[in-house]
């Protein structure tokens, strides 16, 4: 495993996205593109962008020595008739996966989804796609 906790968080979230979430997507009644990372060039997958930043800690978190991080996962989809439906499918799958595994496989004390934002194209058929932005708060106990 990586030395830095930040890298552990990002790699664990990517692992959850490509394993548990893909299983959920395959179990849906309609086909949804799977989640992939890396140099994927196919048309039937989506590559989410995962970013991590520090988050402001409460006084209680400072006293009990908890680090807090803000994690953002962005799904960008090309504009198709199904894009909005796909956004809802990814949102539902990520919510279920995080609720099933709030410790992120033991890396964190707790991960909680703090927001979801669905962004539609400004104008139809202009080349912009749909976006789903999921934000999470991840807390980790300092040692």
N, C-alpha and C positions, 0 to 999 in steps of 0.2 A: 504494500500500500504506500501511497505517497507520504512524504514527511509532513507536509503542511495540511492543516485541517481544512483549509479552503479548497485545496485540490481534492481532498477526500469527499467533501460535500458535493462538488461538481461532478466528480466521476460516479458517485453513488446515485445522484439524481439521473444522470445519463443512463446508468445501468437499469434503473427502475423504468425509465421511459422506453428503453428498447426491449425490456423483458416483460414485465407485468402489464404495461399498458398495451403493448402489441398483442398480448394474449386476449385482453379485453376487447380490443378493436376487432380481432378475428372472430370473436364470439357474437358480434352484433349482427342484426338481421340484414343489414345492407353493407356493401363493401366500403371500407374506409382505408385510405392510404396508411401504411405502417410508418413507424418512426424509425429513422436511420440516422447515423452520424458518420462523418468522414467524407470521402470523395464519391458519394453516391450520385449517379447520373441518370437514374431511371425516372420514369414519369409516375410511378405508383408508390411514392414514399415522400415523406415530409422530413425536413431537417430542422428541428427547433434550435433556437439560439438560447443558450443558458448563460446567465451572468450572475455574479455574486458581488455584493458590496457590503461594507460595514453598515450597521444599523444603530440608531441611537438606543442606548440602554436606559432602562428606568433606574431609579435610585435603588430599588430592591435588587435588581439584577447586578448592579455594581457591588452591593454589599455581599451578596451570596456568590459572587464571582461567576456570572454567566456571561458569555460572549453572545452577542446577537448579530445575525446577518440577514440581509435582505437578498432573496434569490428571485430572479426573474426568468421565466421561460416564455419565449415568444415563438409562436407558430405562425408562419407566413404561408398563405395558400394562394395559388393563382385564382383569378376570378372565373368561376364556373357556376352552373346552376346549383351544384351541391356544396359549394364552399361554406356557406353559412351552416349547413347541417354538419359538415365536418368539424367546424369550430366547436359546436355544441358537443359533438362526440368526444373530441380531445379534452375538452373541459371536464366532462363527466368522468372520463377515464382517469385523468390526473387527480381529480378530487377523490375518487375511490381508492386509487393507489396510495395516496398520501394518508388518507384516513385509515387504511389497513396497516400502514407501516410508518407511523409518525416519527419513529426514531431513525429513519433512513438507514435501515440495516445496522443499527447500533452506532452510527457515526455521530448522531446528534441526540440531545436530550428530547427535543421536540421540534417538529416542523409543522407549521400551520399555514394554510392558504389564507392570505389576507385580502386578496382582491382578484377579480377577473374582469377583463375588458375586451369586448368584442368590437373590432374596428372594421367597418365596411368601406368599400371604395368610395371616394368622394363623388365620382361620376361613373355611371355604368359604361362598360366596354372601353375604358380609357387605358387599360394596361396595369392598373393598380390591383392589388389582390386584397383578400381578407386577412385580418390578423387577429390572433388570440393572444392576449398578454396575461399571464398568470403570475402573481407575486406571492411570495411566501416569506414567512419569518422563521428563521432557523436559530434555535438557541442551543448553546453548547457549554457545558460546565468546564471552567478553567481548572487546571491541575497545578 
